[in-house]
Amino acid sequence: MNRRFQLDCRRLLCPMPVIRVQDKVAELRPGDELEVVCTDPGVLQDIPAWCRINGHLLLDQQARDDEYVLRIRVQGESA
């Protein structure tokens, strides 16, 4: 079963949300999902780019009021 985690990156500005995501994903296992809640609109470009570069799957991104919520699935390393 996939584990789900949430990361609060509210009030953090670039590049801190991406750094926090990177640090948290390093603790997780393939298949785990991470929901990231941010207030910096830059994450809507930065986190998807980070996912592409690092091989993780962006499941969803939404704007809710003044917050941005992104869901990431941690992928395993390719052989």
N, C-alpha and C positions, 0 to 999 in steps of 0.2 A: 504494500500500500504506500502511495506517495505521501510524504510528510509535507505539511504546509507551514510556512513561517511568514511573519510580517516584520518589516523593517521601517522604522519611523525616521524619515529624512526631512521632516518639516523644518523650515527656517534655515536649512543649509543651502549654500550657494555653490555653484560649479567651482571646483571639481569634486567637492565633498560627497554629494550623493553617489556618484559613480565609484568613488573610492570605498565608501561604506558598502555598496552593493558587492564590489569585488571582494572585500574582506569577508562578508557574510557568505557569499557563494563558495568561497574556499573552505568553509566549514561544513558545507552540505554535500549530500550524495546525489548521484545521477537519479533523475526522476522527481526529486524534491521540487516544490514550488515556493517561490518567494514573491510576496506582495510588497511593493515598495510604495510608500506614501510620501509625496514631496510637495513643496510649495514653489519651487523654482521651475518655471515653464521650460527652461533649457533641457530638463531631463527628457522631454518628449523627443528630442533628437539624440542626446548624449547616451542614454541607457540603451535604446535600440541599436545604436552604432557599436556600443560596447558588447552587446549580445552577439551581433554579427561577427565581430572580430574574434570573440572568444568561444564561439560555437554553441551558445546557449539559445534557447527558444523564447522569444517574446510572445506570450500567449494573448495579452490584451493590454490596452492602455486607454484610460478614460480621464476626462476632466470632470471633477465634481466640485462645484463651487470654486473655491480658490486653491483646490488641491488637485494633484495629478497622481493617479494610481496606476502602477504598471505591474503586471504579473509575468514572472519569468519561470521557465522550467529549466532546471539544471540538467545539462546534457553530459554524458560520459565522454571520456577521451576516446578519440578514434584511433584505431590500431594501424 
